[in-house]
Structure formats: C-alpha cells, structure tokens
Amino acid sequence: MDNAYRRRPALAPGLVALAGLLGLTTMAPAASARPATASASSGVVHHAGGLSYLREVSTPATGHVAPRPTPSTRVSAVKSTFVVSYTGFTPEAKAAFQRAVDLWSVLVQSSQPIRIKATYKGLPQGILGGAGPGDFVRDFPGAPRTGTWYPIALANARAGTDLSSYSDIEAEFQSSPGAGWYFGTDGNVPANKTDFTTVVLHEIGHGLGLVDSTDVTSGLGTWGSGTKYPFVYDRFVRTHGGTTITNMASDTYSLGLALQSDGLQWGGPWGTAANGGTLLRLYSPNPFERGSSVAHLDEDVYPTGTANALMTPYLDDGEALHDPGDLALGMLHDLGWTTAGAKGVPGPPTVKAVIGGDQKVIVSWNQPVDTGRQFITGYRAYRYDDGSSTPSASIDLGSAVTSTTFGSLADGTSYRFAVAARNASGYGAPSALSAAVIPVALAPFSRVDTLVRQQFLDFHGREPSPAEALQWLAALQSGAKTPAATVAGIAGLAGSADVSGRATRLYSASFDRLPDETGYRYWLGRLRSGTTLKKASDTFAASTEFKRKYGSLSSTAFVDLVYRNVLHRDADAAGRAYWVAKLDKGAVSRGQVVLNFSESSENVTKMRSEVGSVLLRSAMLDRMPTADEHAADVALLDGGGTLADLAADLMATPAYDARVP
C-alpha cells in the first residue's frame, strides 16, 4: 500500500525512495496513527491516514530534462481552494511548494477548502520528505461506492461538506541543506538537483487519491490496509486478464502473483479514454516494490520527460514535471474528482484596452484563463471595419506579445478588434469584439490616452482615475468628443475651472490685473488643498499692493472704486449705502467686500472670457497670456467662440507641441 517517488537508479541501485504510505503501517511514524472509527452522528467511518517518506541515497545525475509545457491557469469552472499551513519553510521552499499547490488548484474541483499541513524541518538523514492524505472515510453522504475508503479531500468534495477535523493532506520535507533541492519554479533544474515543485506536485497527487492499499509479504498479496475494505483506487486496478484485484481474495498467493505480474492495468473509463482507448499500464514489477508498485504509472511506458511521467515512480535529477498529465487527471476523474479536461486549444483572451490615435489603434489583451493546459505559443489580432461581422485584416504575433498596433487606418472610420490565442493544438476561439474605436487626428499627440492623461496633469495637477480615463477615452474614441472638446471638457471639470476662475477673479478684483504665474500656481495649490477663498482674500487685502490701491480711501470712496475696478460701472445708490454701512459698523472687512464683488453673479458672468483665457493658456502653455493674447482670446470667446475653439488654436501652436510628450 506504500507509494514512493524515487530517483532513477544509476549504475548502482541507489534510490530516493518514498517509503511507507497511507494507512496503519508505515516505514516511518505515521502523522496520525489511529484506528478505524465510526462517527456516531453521521455513520461515516474514518481510517487513519499517514505520510509517505522520500528517502535519498546518493544518485548520480542522469541529465537535464526540460519540463513539459505547463500553464499556470486552466478553466475557471474547475477550481479548488488549497489552504496551506506552512511551518518552518524558507521563502524559497514555500514559493516552490506553493507553485505546486497553485497548479493543482485549477485541475481539480472542490467546494471545500483542501487543507494541507506542510512542515519544513530536519528529518532523519536520507529522508527528503513525504506527504499523504490525513484521513480516509467510507460510507459518507454522496459516496459513489459503499464499503470503500476515500481520501478525505475527495470525500469532502463529493459530500460538499468537511467530514474530518484532520488535515486533508499532510506533508513534511527535509530542511537540511544536504537535501539537494532546487527551489526555482521555472523548470530549469540543474543536473545535480531535485526539483522541489515536481516532488510536491507528485505527492499532492497521491494525497488527492492516487494511492493504493496493496502489499505483498512472503508471497501473500493483500488489499485493504488491514481492513476488509479497499481504497477507491484499488477498485480500478485490474490484471492483464481483466480481473479487478478487489474481486480477488485478499491475503492470497494468487493476489500476490497478480500484484507482481508486470501486467497490472488501470480499468477506469476516463483514464482509458485519455489514453486513446487503451488501458493504462501500472507499475507492477517482480518482486513487489513497496512504495512504488501499483499506485504509479509504468516508467517504461511513460518514460522520463514525457507528458505523463509525473505519476511514475522515478524522478531523474534535473527533471521538472509541472503537470500531472492527461492520464493522471483521467484516473482522478475515475476516482470521483471533477477535473480539467485533456489538452486542447486555448480559450479566448480578454481584450484589455483599445487606444486610438491618428490613423492607428493600439490593441492590448490579457492571456486566456484557459490555456488548454499548454504553453501559449502566439496570438492573432483581428480588425473588423465599420460594423463588419467578419475580420478584414489580422496580425500574427509571438507568445510574449500582448499588444499590437493596427496602422494605416482611416480617421473618422469605426473599427473593432478581437484576439485569439494559439498553442500546440492550434488557435482557440477569438475574444469578444472590443468597443468601437474611431481613429482621429490628435496632433500634437499620437495616442488618445496620452492626450487624456496630459489634460488631467495640466488642469488638475494629478493623474486621472481609472474611471475618468475610461470615460474620456470612450468619448474620444466613439467620436462623441473631438480632441479639442476633450481638452475643454477636462479643463471644465470641478477642481480646475472653478478653482482657476475664483483665483483669476480675486486677482482682478484685488489688484485690477491678471494673476502673475508664480502667485497663481501658489494659490491654485492652496485652494485645491482646502484653503478657503476668504482666507485668500484676507491675505490679498493685507498685501502692500492692495493697500496702495484701496487702503487710504474712505469707506465711500473704497466702495465706489471697487464698483469701478471689479464691475466696471458706477455704484448704484442702494448698493453703495449697503456696503458703506457694513464697513462703518465693522461687519465686514475690505477684503470681504472685494471677495463678495469678485464672486457676484454679475462679475462671474462678466469675466467668463477672461477666466477662460487664463485657464487654458496657463495650463496648456505653462504661462500667463500676454496682453495681446489675452485680448485676442477674450474677443474670440465674447464673439461666440467656445473653450474648445480656443483649445484647438492652442493645440496647433509650436509652443504646445514643444511641451507635451
């Protein structure tokens, strides 16, 4: 019943042997040595689990074997959550162990967390480690077969509930530097090292159920691990003549001969189908090899480095096998697991972004979730013109490429895009079509995302949020907004136009002039960070420049001057009387009076064009407008022009071209 994973013997029979697996008898102390027990509440019967230990004897390396193609993900419908309790692991050992866990997590399905208790510690000399089910149960709700021991992880998956307080899989590995582990996860294992990820992947396979209960002692063959009930694995093992071993009496010479016949086969339908309709050959040498026989595939039939070599009894130094193989997955399916299917074409990628430009569109994507259990070897990007349901062009790309540019497109024409992935089995289905994109002339920009980002930096002093970027990209690429309208629209968002307008009006009201660039930038930052406009106005009113303009006047003369400087008209009698009375009573300061005039609806309307000139030129050209530029801008805006019109003019200037990327 022991299941071992061994290094292949070289000229001398030195082996790394996994000795003593799962059950009441082990060559090393079992993790949980307890008798079969019945649960009084459920009728579920438990049987002790245990660890199989990997032993090392010096073995020369037999050469480097490249890993078989191994994706990191599979179909999202097949997924399990493995919860690993790590004790004593170094970061490198933990990463290699976790890699094996992650690979299994997308190959078998369970609604219940699969709990692994993993310990990295000093073990007796020559032992590299071991793993196995923490418990076995039979006759549980949902059991496919009665009178049959199931490893607890599979039983939980079938029952849809946790049937045991024990860990589902228990594992411990040698922490001594002399173990010779390779902890990388890339499969590039040195010729004199043992790949930790491969060994863990193999052992988890046993923990999930690829484990038998057979033994041969003095020629007598047994099954049941000391009980009258077989493991579920045993029920699919058959002789070359077609007899299932559980139909043979246990503790007999005839069973012993069968277990050492070099002819045992796997009779499960899913495993057989994965092998093209041919029964799988199991490892059953003569003499019986406790720790290797029965619960492994035959090494001679599925040799080193081939697709189904992981679950054979031998591992070469330098060999990396990061996929259990279609045969092992078929066997697990026979046992009762829902598993990922055989290798095939990949699923569709996901288009991540389509970014328009002048006569071009950049398409980027994420690799498919379903890689077909093979490496992705390339992609094909498709272009669909102006609402067409069939592609008009395609680009073939390598596996490392996840974006491409379609050029020589017609500005103003709508395009959509899709991407298909390729592996050794061929191309899979393409992705869903992207949103429609309309290329547009963007000078001086080459990409719409660059244009959008620059406007947020210029007008808001920050990066756009993902939602903001998507909103403005969609408007640009759908044709709903022109580039200039996009500039004007982002400029007009809260936090830009409103703050700029307040600062510009306050400068005009307080000093009867446009802001200076340094002061304007300073107060924009202060206002955006929470400084109130009243605080800014009080600071302006305390300045020497303000006092020179307003400070020595009487209240009446001050109010009259504010009317002329801010509203450019004489004070009406009622307005003058109101503000003079407020000042004389000390109800307001002169700074507050200026602020009220500055933010009055009359002044906001009157200064709309002046504010627009300052807003766009200060952000787009990084300076204040000259007097002539300001006058021209105001004439444009007062004459019916829009901020988008002014933005278009500024985008066409050499100065703007020089400062944007």
C-alpha positions in Angstrom: 0.0 0.0 0.0 3.1 2.3 0.3 3.6 4.8 -2.5 7.0 6.0 -3.3 8.6 8.5 -5.6 12.1 7.6 -6.4 15.1 8.9 -8.2 16.0 6.6 -11.1 18.8 4.2 -10.2 22.1 4.8 -12.0 24.8 2.1 -12.3 24.3 1.1 -8.7 20.8 0.7 -7.2 20.9 3.9 -5.2 17.4 5.3 -4.8 15.5 8.2 -3.4 12.6 6.2 -2.0 9.2 7.2 -0.7 8.7 4.6 1.9 5.7 3.7 3.9 2.5 5.4 2.8 -1.0 5.9 4.0 -2.5 3.6 6.4 -1.9 1.8 9.6 1.5 0.6 8.6 4.3 2.9 7.6 8.1 2.6 7.5 8.3 5.9 9.4 5.9 7.0 12.1 2.5 8.0 10.6 1.3 11.5 11.0 -1.9 10.2 12.6 -1.8 6.7 14.0 -5.4 6.0 14.9 -7.7 3.0 14.3 -10.8 3.0 12.1 -13.6 4.8 13.9 -17.3 5.5 13.2 -18.9 8.8 13.8 -21.9 8.4 16.0 -23.8 11.2 14.4 -23.3 10.5 10.7 -22.3 6.9 10.4 -19.2 8.0 8.5 -16.3 5.6 9.2 -12.7 7.0 9.4 -9.4 5.3 8.7 -6.0 6.6 9.6 -4.0 8.5 7.1 -0.2 8.8 7.0 2.8 10.2 5.3 4.9 8.5 2.6 8.5 9.4 3.1 11.0 10.2 0.4 14.4 8.6 1.1 17.7 9.6 -0.5 20.7 7.5 -1.3 23.5 9.1 -3.4 22.5 9.0 -7.1 24.4 10.5 -10.0 22.5 12.9 -12.1 21.1 11.4 -15.3 20.9 14.8 -17.2 18.6 17.7 -17.5 15.1 17.0 -18.8 13.1 20.1 -19.9 9.7 20.5 -18.2 6.7 19.8 -20.2 4.6 22.9 -21.2 2.7 23.9 -18.1 0.3 26.8 -17.9 -0.4 28.5 -14.6 -4.1 28.5 -15.1 -6.9 26.4 -16.5 -10.7 26.7 -17.0 -12.3 28.9 -14.3 -15.1 26.3 -13.9 -12.5 23.8 -12.5 -11.1 25.3 -9.4 -10.2 24.5 -5.8 -9.0 26.5 -2.9 -6.0 25.0 -1.2 -5.3 26.3 2.3 -1.7 25.5 3.3 -0.5 25.8 6.8 3.3 26.4 6.5 5.6 25.7 9.4 9.4 26.3 9.2 9.5 27.0 5.4 12.1 29.3 4.0 10.7 31.8 1.5 12.3 29.8 -1.4 10.9 26.4 -0.2 7.5 28.0 0.4 7.4 29.5 -3.1 8.2 26.2 -4.7 5.6 24.3 -2.6 3.0 27.0 -3.3 3.7 26.7 -7.1 2.7 23.0 -7.0 -0.4 23.9 -4.9 -1.4 26.6 -7.4 -1.0 24.2 -10.3 -3.3 21.6 -8.7 -5.9 24.3 -7.7 -7.1 24.7 -11.3 -7.1 21.0 -12.2 -9.5 19.5 -9.6 -12.8 20.9 -8.4 -14.0 21.1 -4.8 -16.4 23.4 -3.0 -14.5 22.6 0.2 -11.1 24.0 1.0 -8.3 21.4 0.6 -6.2 21.8 3.7 -2.6 20.9 3.6 -0.4 20.8 6.8 3.1 21.4 5.5 6.2 21.3 7.7 9.8 22.1 6.7 12.1 20.7 9.3 15.1 18.5 10.0 14.3 14.8 9.2 16.4 11.7 9.7 19.4 11.5 7.4 18.5 10.3 3.9 14.8 11.3 4.1 13.8 14.2 1.8 10.2 14.3 2.9 6.8 12.9 2.5 3.0 13.5 2.1 -0.3 11.7 2.1 -4.0 12.0 3.0 -4.6 13.0 6.6 -7.6 10.8 6.8 -9.8 8.2 4.9 -13.5 7.9 5.2 -16.2 5.5 3.8 -19.9 5.4 3.5 -20.3 9.1 3.7 -23.2 11.0 2.1 -22.5 11.3 -1.6 -20.0 8.4 -1.7 -20.0 6.9 -5.2 -19.3 3.4 -3.8 -20.2 1.9 -0.4 -17.7 -0.1 1.6 -14.8 1.8 0.1 -12.1 4.0 1.7 -11.9 7.5 0.1 -9.1 10.0 0.8 -10.6 12.8 2.8 -10.1 15.6 0.2 -12.1 13.6 -2.4 -14.7 12.6 0.2 -15.2 16.3 1.2 -15.5 17.3 -2.5 -18.2 14.6 -3.1 -20.1 15.2 0.1 -20.0 19.0 -0.3 -19.0 19.4 3.4 -16.0 18.9 5.6 -16.1 15.4 7.0 -13.0 15.4 9.2 -11.2 17.6 11.6 -7.9 16.3 10.3 -5.9 18.0 7.6 -6.8 16.7 4.1 -3.1 16.3 3.1 -0.1 16.2 5.5 3.4 16.9 4.2 6.8 17.4 5.6 10.1 17.9 3.9 13.8 17.9 4.8 15.2 21.3 5.6 18.8 20.1 5.7 21.0 21.8 3.0 22.2 18.4 2.0 18.8 17.5 0.6 19.8 18.9 -2.8 16.6 20.8 -3.6 16.1 23.1 -6.5 13.6 25.7 -5.3 13.2 27.6 -8.6 9.8 27.4 -10.2 10.9 27.9 -13.8 11.7 24.2 -14.6 15.4 25.0 -15.2 16.7 22.4 -12.8 20.4 21.8 -12.5 21.5 18.3 -13.4 22.6 17.6 -9.8 19.4 18.9 -8.1 16.0 17.6 -7.3 13.1 19.8 -8.3 11.1 20.5 -5.2 8.0 21.7 -7.1 7.8 18.4 -9.1 8.1 16.3 -6.0 5.4 18.3 -4.2 3.2 18.1 -7.2 3.6 14.3 -7.3 2.9 13.9 -3.6 -0.2 16.0 -3.7 -1.4 13.7 -6.5 -1.2 10.8 -4.0 -2.8 12.9 -1.3 -5.8 13.5 -3.7 -6.3 9.8 -4.2 -3.7 8.2 -6.4 -2.9 5.8 -3.6 -3.5 2.0 -3.2 -3.8 -0.2 -0.2 -2.0 -3.3 -1.5 1.0 -5.1 -0.2 2.9 -8.4 -0.7 4.5 -10.2 2.2 6.1 -13.7 1.8 4.2 -14.1 -1.5 0.8 -13.3 0.0 -1.0 -10.3 -1.6 -3.3 -8.1 0.4 -5.5 -5.1 -0.1 -7.5 -3.0 2.4 -4.6 -1.7 4.5 -5.5 -4.0 7.4 -9.3 -3.7 6.9 -11.8 -5.6 4.8 -12.5 -2.5 2.7 -10.4 -1.4 -0.3 -9.3 2.1 -1.2 -11.3 3.5 -4.1 -8.1 3.4 -6.2 -7.9 -0.4 -5.8 -11.3 -0.8 -7.4 -9.9 0.3 -10.8 -6.8 -1.9 -10.8 -7.1 -5.0 -12.9 -5.0 -7.8 -14.0 -3.8 -8.3 -17.6 -6.6 -10.9 -17.9 -9.2 -8.3 -16.9 -9.9 -9.3 -13.3 -10.3 -6.4 -10.9 -8.0 -7.1 -7.9 -10.8 -6.4 -5.4 -12.6 -9.3 -6.9 -9.7 -11.5 -5.8 -9.4 -12.7 -2.2 -7.1 -10.7 0.0 -4.2 -12.4 1.8 -3.7 -15.0 -1.0 -0.9 -16.1 -3.2 -2.9 -15.6 -6.3 -3.3 -11.9 -5.5 0.4 -11.8 -4.7 1.3 -13.1 -8.1 -1.1 -10.6 -9.8 0.5 -7.7 -7.9 3.9 -8.8 -9.1 2.9 -9.7 -12.7 4.3 -6.7 -14.5 0.9 -6.6 -16.2 -1.5 -4.6 -13.9 -3.6 -2.1 -15.7 -6.0 0.8 -14.9 -9.5 -0.1 -15.9 -11.3 3.2 -15.3 -13.2 4.7 -18.3 -11.8 8.2 -18.0 -8.2 7.2 -17.7 -8.6 4.8 -20.6 -10.3 7.5 -22.8 -7.4 9.9 -22.0 -5.1 7.1 -23.3 -6.9 6.9 -26.6 -9.0 3.9 -25.6 -6.0 1.8 -24.5 -5.8 0.6 -20.8 -3.1 2.3 -18.8 -0.1 0.3 -17.7 0.6 0.4 -14.0 3.9 -0.2 -12.3 3.8 -3.8 -11.0 7.3 -5.3 -11.1 8.5 -8.6 -9.7 9.5 -8.5 -6.9 6.9 -6.2 -5.4 8.3 -2.8 -4.6 6.7 -1.4 -1.5 6.4 2.3 -2.1 6.4 2.1 -5.9 4.2 -0.8 -7.1 0.5 -0.3 -8.2 -0.1 3.3 -7.4 2.2 4.6 -10.1 2.1 4.5 -13.9 4.7 2.3 -15.6 8.0 4.0 -16.0 8.9 2.1 -19.2 5.6 3.0 -20.9 5.6 6.7 -19.7 9.3 7.5 -19.6 11.3 10.4 -18.4 10.3 13.9 -19.6 7.1 12.7 -21.4 3.7 14.3 -20.8 2.5 11.6 -18.3 5.8 11.0 -16.5 4.9 12.8 -13.2 3.0 10.0 -11.6 5.6 7.3 -12.4 7.8 6.0 -9.6 11.1 7.6 -10.6 12.3 11.1 -10.9 15.6 12.0 -12.6 17.9 14.6 -11.2 17.3 17.7 -13.3 13.9 16.6 -14.3 11.0 19.1 -14.0 7.4 17.9 -14.5 4.9 20.6 -13.7 1.7 19.0 -15.0 0.2 15.7 -13.8 -0.7 14.7 -17.4 -3.9 13.7 -19.0 -3.7 10.1 -17.8 -3.4 11.0 -14.1 -6.3 13.5 -14.5 -8.4 10.8 -16.1 -7.6 8.5 -13.2 -8.6 11.1 -10.7 -11.8 11.6 -12.6 -12.5 7.9 -12.4 -12.0 8.1 -8.6 -14.7 10.7 -8.4 -13.0 14.1 -8.9 -14.2 16.7 -11.3 -11.1 17.5 -13.3 -9.8 19.7 -16.0 -10.1 18.1 -19.4 -7.4 17.0 -21.8 -5.1 19.3 -23.5 -6.7 21.3 -26.3 -6.8 24.7 -28.0 -6.8 27.7 -25.6 -9.8 29.7 -24.6 -10.3 33.3 -25.7 -8.1 36.1 -24.4 -9.6 39.2 -22.9 -9.1 42.5 -24.8 -7.8 44.8 -22.1 -7.7 48.1 -24.0 -8.1 49.7 -27.4 -6.3 53.0 -27.7 -6.9 55.2 -30.8 -4.6 57.6 -32.4 -4.1 59.4 -35.7 -4.8 56.7 -38.4 -4.0 53.9 -35.9 -5.3 51.9 -33.0 -3.3 50.1 -30.3 -4.9 46.9 -29.0 -3.8 45.1 -25.8 -5.0 41.9 -24.1 -4.7 39.5 -21.3 -3.7 35.9 -21.8 -6.7 33.5 -21.7 -7.7 31.9 -18.4 -8.0 28.6 -20.2 -4.6 27.9 -21.8 -5.5 24.4 -22.9 -3.0 23.1 -20.3 -0.2 24.0 -22.7 2.0 27.0 -23.2 0.6 29.8 -25.3 2.7 29.9 -28.5 1.3 33.0 -30.1 -1.7 35.3 -30.8 -3.7 36.5 -33.8 -5.2 40.0 -33.6 -8.2 40.7 -35.9 -9.5 44.0 -37.3 -13.2 44.5 -38.1 -14.1 47.5 -40.3 -17.1 49.8 -39.9 -19.5 47.4 -38.3 -18.5 44.3 -40.3 -19.0 40.9 -38.7 -16.0 39.3 -40.5 -12.4 40.4 -40.0 -10.8 42.5 -42.7 -7.2 42.1 -41.5 -5.2 40.2 -38.9 -1.7 40.3 -37.4 0.1 37.2 -36.1 2.2 37.7 -33.0 4.5 35.8 -30.7 3.6 34.4 -27.3 5.4 37.2 -25.3 3.4 39.9 -27.1 0.2 41.2 -25.5 -0.3 44.4 -27.6 -0.1 45.4 -31.2 -0.8 48.5 -33.4 -3.0 48.5 -36.4 -1.8 51.3 -38.6 -2.8 53.0 -41.9 -6.4 53.3 -40.7 -8.9 55.9 -41.9 -9.6 58.7 -39.4 -13.3 59.0 -38.8 -14.0 55.3 -39.6 -15.2 52.9 -36.9 -13.2 49.8 -36.1 -13.5 46.9 -33.7 -10.9 44.3 -32.7 -10.6 40.8 -31.3 -7.7 38.5 -30.3 -7.3 34.7 -30.5 -4.6 32.6 -28.7 -2.6 29.7 -30.1 -0.9 26.7 -28.5 0.4 23.4 -29.8 -3.1 22.3 -30.6 -4.0 25.3 -32.7 -5.9 28.6 -32.4 -8.7 28.9 -30.0 -11.9 31.0 -30.3 -11.3 34.8 -30.5 -12.1 37.2 -27.7 -15.3 39.1 -27.7 -15.2 42.1 -30.0 -13.8 45.3 -28.5 -15.8 48.5 -28.3 -15.8 50.5 -31.5 -12.9 52.9 -31.9 -12.7 55.8 -34.3 -9.2 57.0 -35.1 -8.8 60.7 -35.1 -6.1 63.3 -35.8 -4.7 64.2 -32.4 -1.7 66.5 -33.2 0.5 67.0 -31.3 -0.4 63.8 -29.6 -0.1 60.3 -31.1 -2.5 58.4 -28.7 -5.7 59.3 -27.1 -4.7 58.0 -23.7 -1.7 60.3 -23.7 -3.9 63.3 -24.6 -6.3 62.5 -21.8 -3.6 62.0 -19.2 -1.9 65.3 -20.2 -5.1 67.3 -19.6 -5.5 65.9 -16.1 -1.9 66.7 -15.3 -2.2 70.2 -16.8 -5.6 71.2 -15.4 -5.8 69.2 -12.2 -2.3 68.5 -11.2 -2.9 64.8 -11.0 -3.3 61.5 -12.9 -6.8 60.6 -14.0 -8.6 57.9 -12.0 -9.3 54.7 -14.0 -13.0 55.7 -14.3 -12.1 59.2 -15.5 -9.7 57.8 -18.1 -12.2 55.3 -19.4 -14.9 57.9 -19.6 -12.9 60.4 -21.6 -11.2 57.7 -23.8 -14.7 56.3 -24.6 -15.9 59.8 -25.6 -12.9 60.4 -27.8 -12.8 57.0 -29.4 -16.5 56.9 -30.1 -16.4 60.2 -31.9 -18.6 61.9 -29.2 -15.8 64.3 -28.4 -13.2 65.9 -30.6 -9.7 66.2 -29.2 -10.2 70.0 -28.6 -13.6 69.4 -26.9 -11.9 66.8 -24.7 -9.3 69.4 -23.6 -12.0 71.9 -22.9 -14.2 69.3 -21.1 -11.4 68.1 -18.7 -10.5 71.8 -18.1 -14.0 72.5 -17.1 -14.3 69.7 -14.5 -14.6 70.6 -10.8 -11.2 71.2 -9.3 -9.9 73.1 -12.4 -12.2 75.7 -14.0 -13.9 76.6 -10.7 -10.7 77.0 -8.7 -8.9 78.8 -11.6 -11.9 81.1 -12.0 -12.0 82.1 -8.3 -8.3 82.8 -8.3 -8.4 84.8 -11.5 -11.4 86.9 -10.4 -9.8 87.5 -7.0 -6.6 88.8 -8.6 -8.6 91.1 -10.8 -10.8 92.4 -8.0 -8.0 92.9 -5.6 -5.3 94.2 -7.9 -7.1 95.1 -11.1 -4.8 92.8 -13.1 -4.3 89.2 -14.4 -2.6 86.9 -12.0 1.2 86.6 -12.1 2.2 82.9 -12.9 4.0 82.3 -9.6 1.2 83.6 -7.4 -1.5 81.9 -9.5 0.2 78.5 -9.2 0.6 79.0 -5.4 -3.0 79.9 -4.8 -4.3 77.2 -7.1 -2.5 74.7 -4.9 -3.7 76.3 -1.7 -7.3 76.4 -2.8 -7.2 72.8 -4.0 -5.8 71.7 -0.7 -8.6 73.3 1.3 -7.7 76.9 2.0 -10.9 79.0 1.9 -11.4 81.8 -0.6 -12.0 84.1 2.4 -8.5 83.3 3.7 -7.0 84.0 0.3 -9.0 87.3 0.1 -7.8 88.4 3.6 -4.2 87.6 2.6 -4.6 89.7 -0.6 -6.2 92.6 1.4 -3.2 92.6 3.8 -0.7 93.0 1.0 1.1 96.1 0.2 -0.3 96.1 -3.4 -3.9 96.0 -2.1 -3.2 98.8 0.4 -1.7 101.0 -2.3 -4.8 100.6 -4.4 -7.5 100.7 -1.7 -6.0 101.3 1.7 -6.2 105.1 2.4 -9.6 105.7 1.0 -12.8 106.4 3.0 -15.4 103.7 3.1 -17.5 105.5 0.4 -14.5 106.1 -1.9 -13.4 102.5 -1.4 -16.8 101.1 -2.3 -17.0 103.4 -5.4 -13.5 102.2 -6.5 -14.5 98.5 -6.1 -17.5 99.0 -8.3 -15.4 100.6 -11.0 -12.4 98.1 -10.7 -14.5 95.0 -10.4 -17.8 95.6 -12.2 -16.5 98.4 -14.4 -19.5 100.6 -13.6 -20.6 103.3 -11.1 -22.1 102.2 -7.9 -25.9 102.3 -7.6 -27.1 104.3 -4.6 -28.6 101.3 -2.8 -25.5 99.2 -3.3 -23.2 101.9 -2.1 -25.2 102.6 1.0 -25.4 98.9 1.9 -21.6 98.3 1.7 -20.6 101.6 3.3 -22.9 100.8 6.3 -21.4 97.3 6.6 -17.9 98.7 6.6 -18.6 101.5 9.0 -20.2 99.1 11.5 -17.2 96.7 11.2 -19.5 93.9 10.0 -17.2 93.1 7.1 -13.5 93.8 6.2 -12.4 95.5 3.0 -11.1 92.1 1.8 -14.6 90.5 2.4 -16.2 93.3 0.3 -13.8 92.7 -2.5 -14.5 88.9 -2.3 -18.2 89.4 -2.4 -17.9 91.6 -5.5 -15.4 89.1 -7.1 -17.8 86.2 -6.7 -21.0 88.0 -7.5 -23.1 86.6 -10.4 -22.6 89.8 -12.3 -18.8 89.5 -12.1 -18.7 85.8 -12.8 -20.7 86.4 -16.0 -18.6 89.4 -17.0 -15.3 87.7 -16.5 -16.1 84.3 -18.2 -14.0 85.0 -21.2 -11.1 86.4 -19.2 -11.2 83.3 -16.9 -11.2 81.0 -20.0 -8.1 82.7 -21.4 -6.2 82.3 -18.1 -7.4 78.8 -17.6 -6.3 77.4 -20.9 -3.1 79.3 -21.5 -1.7 78.8 -18.0 -2.4 75.1 -18.2 -1.6 74.4 -21.8 1.4 76.7 -22.3 2.5 76.8 -18.7 2.4 80.6 -18.6 0.1 83.6 -18.4 -1.3 85.1 -21.6 0.4 88.3 -22.8 -1.8 91.4 -23.0 -2.3 90.9 -26.8 -3.0 87.1 -26.4 -5.5 87.8 -23.6 -7.3 90.4 -25.7 -7.5 88.1 -28.7 -8.8 85.2 -26.5 -11.5 87.4 -25.0 -12.5 88.7 -28.4 -12.8 85.0 -29.6 -14.8 83.9 -26.6 -17.0 87.1 -26.5 -17.7 86.7 -30.2 -19.3 83.3 -29.8 -16.3 81.1 -29.8 -16.0 78.2 -27.3 -13.3 77.0 -25.0 -12.9 74.0 -27.4 -12.2 76.6 -30.2 -9.6 78.2 -28.1 -8.1 74.8 -27.1 -7.9 73.8 -30.8 -6.0 77.1 -31.6 -3.5 76.4 -28.7 -3.0 72.7 -29.6 -1.8 73.9 -33.1 0.9 76.2 -31.7 4.6 75.2 -31.7 4.8 76.1 -28.1 2.2 73.5 -27.1 3.8 70.9 -29.4 7.2 71.6 -27.7 5.9 71.0 -24.1 3.7 67.9 -24.4 5.0 64.3 -24.9 
